[in-house]
């Protein structure tokens, strides 16, 4: 099997890699039947020279590769006919911006395996950048607190070499006694919780969070049962919720009156209720002034109605005016400040790539080596031979 590491071509350029230079070398040394080549690139977090130092071959023409590994979506003209690709396609929720790409995938008879769909027997994702999205997102939330209170100023993580250097910034922290609500219990939110723990912010129960004030900064982490309910249901039924989220309502309202900061780290789709409404944001006792929306689904199909657009690493924050429902300057008394970067792990690309590459080596390469005998690969294959696979036929109207 010859594996090609693609140069990221989607704009703005992503600097992450699916395998680091040392991981490429390790993979080849442990698997004599595997060859790895890398397309040259000037903007990766790992330089061409770092790959060459590990004796990894640089190769512009990757048409002789069996499997092509990328990170983000691939511009349609660059797709090679009949090849096997692994990348985040962002198509399984019928994202309109990637419709033409999936049409090109079908036209060119590409075998598309989506990282997001690679799951174990329990349905749990086995490769993801989510933990680093949570870490960087939580850091942004606290960085915004510094701007809003003028108590401290943290460098952005993108300006740090790696996570170790970013942690030195935390020596500047002078946190007010603010209360932070974190949604979700998956990879993203666990990454955020890890970051808050590193900052030595105390964790409290949802009940204590809602009904008490504290003489130190605190956070609480909400599971699905803490955020949603079904009328007439005495006990939250997780199975029923995931099957029928459209019949549930948000129980987040008390947290809008008790939290100063919200970090949103849950998976969400438009069948689920939003946490709160634009009208509720107008209430005089709506307390949340800082929102780090790691989930970053843009309104109107979003869990947070003030997420009007995805921000960027170069311009990470914008202000929301609740009374008018419009944009405004950040960090003013009446603003709700929003961070909605949709590629957060790219602020710490070396660390994020290292973690992701370990997952590829340990969980995905062995499955690829099984050929057509891997259920994990089969279940994550969206297209093959110019057709949608059975599990993804629901995308038919999306690509026609």
C-alpha positions in Angstrom: 0.0 0.0 0.0 1.4 3.4 -1.0 0.0 6.3 1.0 0.2 9.9 -0.2 0.0 12.8 2.3 -1.9 15.6 0.5 -1.0 19.2 0.4 -4.0 21.1 1.9 -5.4 23.2 -0.9 -8.7 24.6 0.5 -8.6 28.3 1.3 -7.8 29.5 3.9 -4.9 27.0 4.0 -4.9 24.5 6.9 -1.4 23.7 8.3 -2.3 20.4 10.0 -1.2 17.0 8.7 -2.7 13.5 9.1 0.7 12.1 9.8 3.8 13.9 11.3 7.3 13.3 9.9 8.3 11.0 12.7 5.0 9.1 12.4 5.6 8.6 8.7 9.0 7.1 9.4 7.6 4.9 12.3 4.8 3.6 10.0 7.2 2.5 7.3 9.7 1.0 9.6 7.0 -1.1 11.3 5.2 -2.0 8.1 7.6 -3.0 5.3 4.6 -3.4 2.9 3.7 0.3 3.3 5.3 3.3 1.5 4.6 6.9 2.4 5.1 9.9 0.2 4.3 13.6 0.9 3.3 16.4 -1.4 5.7 19.4 -0.9 4.1 22.3 0.9 5.4 25.7 2.2 2.7 26.3 4.8 2.4 23.1 6.8 3.2 23.2 10.5 5.9 20.7 9.7 8.3 21.8 7.0 9.4 19.8 4.0 12.8 19.6 5.6 11.4 18.0 8.7 9.9 15.3 6.5 13.1 14.8 4.6 15.1 14.6 7.8 13.0 11.5 8.6 13.8 10.0 5.2 10.2 10.6 4.0 10.1 11.1 0.2 8.6 14.3 -1.2 6.5 13.7 -4.3 4.5 16.3 -6.2 2.7 13.7 -8.4 0.8 11.4 -6.1 -1.2 9.6 -8.8 0.6 6.3 -8.2 -0.7 6.2 -4.6 -3.3 3.7 -3.4 -4.6 5.8 -0.5 -4.5 9.6 -0.2 -4.8 11.2 3.2 -5.8 14.8 3.8 -7.4 16.9 6.5 -9.9 19.4 5.0 -12.1 19.3 1.9 -10.4 19.0 -1.5 -11.2 21.4 -4.3 -13.0 19.5 -7.0 -10.5 20.1 -9.9 -7.8 18.4 -7.8 -9.6 15.1 -7.2 -8.0 12.2 -9.0 -10.2 9.8 -10.8 -10.8 6.4 -9.1 -8.6 7.1 -6.1 -9.3 6.3 -2.4 -9.4 9.4 -0.2 -9.6 9.9 3.5 -10.5 13.5 4.7 -13.2 15.5 6.5 -15.7 16.0 3.7 -18.3 17.9 5.8 -21.1 16.5 3.6 -23.0 14.1 5.8 -25.2 17.0 7.1 -25.8 18.2 3.5 -23.6 21.2 4.0 -24.3 23.3 1.0 -20.8 24.7 0.6 -19.5 21.2 -0.2 -22.3 20.0 -2.5 -20.3 20.6 -5.7 -17.3 18.7 -4.2 -19.4 15.6 -3.5 -20.8 15.8 -7.0 -17.3 15.8 -8.3 -16.4 12.9 -6.1 -19.1 10.9 -7.7 -18.3 12.1 -11.2 -14.6 11.0 -10.8 -15.6 7.7 -9.2 -13.6 8.5 -6.0 -13.8 6.2 -3.1 -14.5 8.7 -0.3 -13.9 7.6 3.3 -14.8 10.3 5.8 -12.9 10.5 9.1 -16.0 11.7 10.8 -17.8 8.4 10.0 -15.1 6.1 11.2 -16.6 4.5 14.3 -16.1 1.5 16.5 -18.8 -1.2 17.3 -20.4 1.1 19.9 -20.7 3.9 17.4 -18.0 6.0 19.0 -15.7 8.0 16.6 -12.2 6.6 16.5 -10.3 9.6 14.9 -11.0 13.2 15.6 -9.4 16.6 16.3 -12.2 17.4 18.8 -10.1 17.4 21.9 -7.8 20.1 20.6 -10.8 22.1 19.4 -12.0 22.0 23.0 -8.6 23.0 24.4 -8.2 25.9 22.1 -11.9 27.0 22.4 -11.8 27.1 26.2 -8.5 29.1 26.1 -10.3 31.6 23.8 -13.2 31.9 26.3 -10.8 32.8 29.1 -8.8 35.1 26.7 -12.0 37.0 26.0 -12.6 37.3 29.8 -9.3 39.1 29.9 -10.2 41.5 27.2 -13.6 42.2 28.7 -12.4 42.8 32.2 -8.9 44.3 31.3 -7.5 42.1 34.0 -5.0 40.2 31.8 -4.0 39.7 28.1 -3.2 36.3 26.8 -1.4 35.7 23.5 -3.5 33.8 21.0 -2.5 30.1 20.8 -1.7 30.4 17.1 1.2 32.7 18.2 2.7 30.0 20.4 4.9 27.2 19.0 3.0 24.5 20.8 0.8 23.8 23.8 3.7 23.8 26.2 4.5 27.4 25.3 0.8 28.4 25.4 0.6 27.1 29.0 3.2 29.7 30.0 0.6 32.4 29.2 -1.5 31.1 32.0 0.9 32.7 34.5 -0.8 36.0 33.6 -4.3 34.9 34.7 -6.1 37.0 37.2 -9.6 35.6 36.8 -12.6 37.3 38.3 -15.1 35.2 40.2 -17.0 34.4 37.1 -19.1 31.3 36.4 -18.5 29.3 33.3 -21.0 26.8 31.8 -19.6 24.1 29.5 -22.0 22.0 27.4 -21.4 18.4 26.4 -19.4 15.4 27.6 -17.7 14.3 24.3 -14.2 14.8 23.0 -14.6 18.5 22.4 -16.1 19.3 25.9 -13.6 17.0 27.6 -10.8 18.9 25.9 -12.4 22.2 27.2 -12.7 20.8 30.7 -9.1 19.7 30.6 -8.1 23.3 29.7 -10.2 24.7 32.5 -8.7 22.3 34.9 -5.2 23.3 33.8 -6.2 26.8 34.6 -7.1 25.6 38.1 -10.8 26.7 37.7 -12.9 24.8 40.2 -15.6 22.4 38.9 -19.0 22.4 40.6 -22.2 20.5 40.1 -24.9 22.0 37.8 -27.3 22.5 40.8 -24.7 24.3 42.9 -23.7 26.4 39.9 -27.2 27.6 39.3 -28.2 28.4 42.9 -25.0 29.7 44.5 -22.4 32.4 44.0 -18.7 31.7 44.7 -15.7 33.6 45.9 -13.6 32.1 43.1 -14.0 31.3 39.4 -15.9 28.1 38.8 -17.3 26.0 35.9 -19.9 23.3 35.5 -20.2 20.7 32.7 -23.6 19.8 31.4 -24.6 16.4 30.1 -27.5 16.0 27.7 -29.9 15.2 30.6 -29.0 18.6 32.1 -29.8 20.5 29.0 -33.0 18.9 27.5 -36.3 17.5 28.7 -39.4 15.9 27.3 -42.8 16.9 28.7 -44.4 14.1 30.7 -41.1 12.2 31.0 -40.0 11.7 34.6 -36.6 10.4 33.8 -34.4 11.4 30.9 -34.2 8.7 28.2 -31.0 9.1 26.3 -31.9 6.5 23.6 -35.2 8.3 23.0 -33.6 11.7 22.9 -31.1 10.7 20.2 -33.8 9.0 18.2 -36.3 11.9 18.5 -34.6 15.1 19.6 -37.3 17.2 17.9 -39.8 16.4 20.6 -37.5 17.7 23.4 -37.2 21.2 24.8 -34.3 23.1 26.2 -33.8 23.2 30.0 -30.9 25.5 29.7 -32.8 28.7 30.7 -31.6 28.8 34.4 -28.0 28.9 33.2 -28.7 32.1 31.2 -29.4 33.7 34.5 -26.4 32.3 36.4 -23.5 32.0 34.0 -21.1 34.7 32.8 -19.4 32.6 30.2 -20.7 29.8 27.9 -18.4 27.3 26.2 -20.5 25.3 23.7 -19.0 21.9 22.9 -21.9 19.6 21.9 -22.8 18.0 18.6 -25.9 19.6 17.3 -28.3 19.3 14.4 -31.3 21.3 13.4 -33.8 18.8 14.9 -32.5 19.6 18.4 -33.8 22.6 20.3 -31.7 25.7 20.6 -30.4 26.5 24.1 -32.1 29.9 24.2 -33.8 32.3 21.8 -33.0 35.8 20.6 -35.9 37.0 22.6 -34.5 35.5 25.8 -31.2 37.2 25.1 -33.0 40.5 25.4 -34.1 39.9 28.9 -32.5 42.2 31.4 -31.2 39.3 33.6 -29.7 37.4 30.7 -26.2 37.1 32.3 -24.0 35.5 29.6 -21.7 38.0 28.1 -19.0 35.7 26.6 -19.7 32.8 24.3 -17.1 30.4 22.9 -19.1 28.5 20.4 -16.8 25.6 19.5 -19.7 23.8 17.9 -20.1 26.7 15.5 -23.3 26.0 13.7 -24.4 29.2 12.1 -27.9 30.7 12.7 -30.7 30.2 11.9 -29.9 26.4 12.1 -27.8 26.7 15.3 -27.9 25.9 19.0 -26.9 29.5 19.8 -28.8 32.2 17.9 -26.1 34.9 18.3 -23.7 32.8 16.2 -24.3 34.8 13.0 -21.2 33.6 11.1 -18.0 31.6 11.6 -15.1 33.8 12.7 -11.5 33.1 11.8 -8.2 32.6 13.5 -7.0 35.9 12.2 -10.2 37.7 13.3 -11.6 35.5 16.1 -14.3 37.6 17.9 -17.3 39.7 17.1 -19.9 41.4 19.3 -23.7 40.7 19.2 -26.2 43.3 20.2 -29.2 41.4 21.8 -31.7 44.2 21.6 -31.3 44.6 17.8 -30.1 41.1 16.9 -27.2 42.6 15.0 -23.4 42.8 15.0 -21.6 45.4 17.2 -18.2 46.2 18.6 -16.7 43.6 21.0 -16.1 43.9 24.8 -18.6 46.7 25.4 -21.1 46.7 28.3 -24.1 45.8 26.1 -22.3 43.3 23.8 -22.4 39.6 24.0 -19.0 38.6 22.7 -18.8 35.6 20.3 -15.9 33.3 19.3 -17.0 31.0 16.5 -13.8 29.7 14.8 -14.6 26.6 12.8 -11.0 25.3 12.6 -9.7 25.7 16.2 -7.2 22.8 16.2 -5.3 24.7 13.6 -4.1 27.1 16.3 -2.0 24.3 17.8 -1.4 22.3 14.6 1.7 20.4 15.7 0.1 19.1 18.9 -3.2 18.3 17.1 -1.5 16.6 14.2 0.5 14.4 16.6 -2.6 13.2 18.4 -4.5 12.7 15.2 -1.6 10.8 13.5 -1.4 8.4 16.5 -5.1 7.6 15.9 -4.5 7.0 12.2 -1.6 4.6 12.9 -3.3 2.7 15.7 -6.9 2.6 14.5 -7.1 3.2 10.8 -4.0 1.8 9.1 -4.8 -1.7 10.4 -8.3 -1.4 9.0 -7.0 -0.3 5.6 -4.7 -3.3 5.6 -7.7 -5.6 5.8 -8.7 -4.5 2.3 -12.4 -5.0 1.8 -12.7 -6.9 5.0 -13.1 -4.0 7.3 -16.5 -3.0 8.6 -15.2 0.2 10.0 -13.9 1.3 6.6 -17.0 0.1 4.8 -19.3 2.0 7.2 -17.4 5.2 6.7 -17.3 5.0 2.9 -19.7 7.6 1.5 -19.1 7.0 -2.2 -17.5 4.2 -4.4 -17.5 3.5 -8.1 -19.5 6.7 -8.8 -22.3 5.9 -6.5 -23.4 6.7 -2.9 -23.1 3.7 -0.7 -26.3 2.3 0.9 -25.8 4.0 4.3 -25.5 7.4 2.5 -28.3 7.2 0.0 -30.1 9.9 2.0 -27.7 12.3 0.3 -29.2 11.6 -3.1 -31.3 14.8 -3.3 -28.2 16.7 -2.1 -26.0 15.6 -5.0 -28.6 15.7 -7.8 
